[in-house]
């Protein structure tokens, strides 16, 4: 039962972060495209990839399951916004903006996949680099 509490707390924090960052990024970059959602999805994809790698075989491998659930399911799940992405893409289509809708899909998908891959590979790259520098 405690796991649900960790996930709920992480989800609440992730949602608050998403809300604040989306407002700030929209003010900063405008609303021609849903840049806040795109950038939040990229950042969230990077963080979930990085944390998954650290928890799997990095220095975080001994991290308790509850903490992993807090971060991966709660915090990252609350922070990333694919439901918002889907609604915003549909809104662009309904507004007669199929080019922008397609651009939103392509940027989000390609950049989030790249971000999760980079995040996942980063701990191994850092470990390899630190061994070569320290050797």
C-alpha positions in Angstrom: 0.0 0.0 0.0 2.9 2.3 0.7 3.9 2.1 -3.0 0.7 3.9 -3.9 1.6 6.8 -1.6 5.0 7.1 -3.2 3.6 7.1 -6.7 0.9 9.6 -5.7 3.4 12.0 -4.2 5.7 11.7 -7.2 2.8 12.2 -9.6 1.7 15.3 -7.7 5.2 16.8 -7.8 5.7 15.9 -11.4 2.3 17.5 -12.3 3.2 20.7 -10.5 6.5 20.8 -12.2 4.9 20.2 -15.6 2.3 22.9 -15.0 4.8 25.6 -13.9 7.3 24.8 -16.6 4.7 24.7 -19.3 3.4 28.1 -18.4 6.9 29.5 -18.2 8.0 28.0 -21.6 4.8 29.2 -23.3 5.5 32.7 -22.1 9.1 32.4 -23.2 8.6 30.7 -26.6 5.0 31.6 -27.6 2.2 29.3 -28.5 2.7 28.7 -32.3 3.5 25.1 -31.4 3.1 23.5 -28.0 6.8 24.1 -27.1 6.2 23.5 -23.4 4.8 20.1 -24.0 7.5 19.2 -26.5 10.3 20.3 -24.3 8.8 18.7 -21.2 8.4 15.4 -23.0 12.0 15.6 -24.1 13.3 16.4 -20.6 11.1 13.8 -19.0 12.2 11.2 -21.5 15.8 12.0 -20.8 15.3 11.8 -17.0 13.4 8.5 -17.2 16.1 7.0 -19.4 18.9 8.2 -17.1 17.1 7.0 -13.9 16.2 3.7 -15.4 19.9 3.1 -16.3 21.1 4.2 -12.9 18.6 2.0 -11.1 19.3 -1.0 -13.4 23.0 -1.2 -13.4 24.5 2.0 -12.1 25.2 3.5 -8.7 21.4 3.4 -8.0 21.1 -0.3 -8.5 20.5 -0.8 -4.7 17.9 1.9 -4.6 14.7 0.7 -2.8 11.8 -0.3 -5.0 9.6 2.5 -3.4 12.1 5.2 -4.5 12.2 3.7 -8.0 8.4 3.8 -8.2 8.4 7.4 -6.8 10.7 8.6 -9.6 9.9 6.4 -12.6 6.1 6.0 -12.2 5.1 9.0 -10.1 7.5 11.9 -10.8 8.2 11.1 -14.5 4.7 9.9 -15.1 3.3 13.1 -13.7 5.8 15.3 -15.4 5.7 13.9 -19.0 2.6 14.9 -20.9 1.7 12.6 -23.7 -2.0 13.0 -23.0 -1.5 16.7 -23.4 0.5 16.1 -26.5 -2.3 14.0 -28.0 -4.9 16.6 -27.2 -2.8 19.5 -28.6 -2.1 17.5 -31.8 -5.9 16.9 -32.2 -6.6 20.6 -31.5 -4.1 21.6 -34.2 -5.8 19.2 -36.7 -9.2 20.6 -35.8 -7.9 24.1 -36.3 -6.9 23.2 -39.9 -3.2 23.1 -39.1 -2.2 19.6 -40.3 1.4 20.6 -41.0 1.9 21.9 -37.4 0.2 18.8 -36.1 2.5 16.6 -38.0 5.5 18.7 -37.0 4.4 18.3 -33.3 4.2 14.5 -33.7 7.5 14.2 -35.5 9.5 16.5 -33.1 8.0 14.9 -30.0 8.5 11.3 -31.1 12.0 11.7 -32.5 13.4 14.0 -29.9 11.9 12.0 -26.9 13.2 8.7 -28.3 16.7 10.3 -28.7 16.5 11.9 -25.2 15.6 8.6 -23.5 18.4 6.8 -25.4 21.0 9.5 -24.4 19.7 9.5 -20.8 20.0 5.7 -20.7 23.5 5.6 -22.2 24.9 8.5 -20.1 25.9 6.6 -16.9 27.8 4.0 -18.9 29.6 6.7 -20.9 30.5 8.6 -17.7 31.8 5.5 -16.1 33.9 4.7 -19.1 35.3 8.2 -19.2 36.0 8.3 -15.5 37.9 5.0 -15.7 40.0 6.3 -18.6 40.8 9.6 -16.9 41.5 7.9 -13.6 43.7 5.2 -15.1 
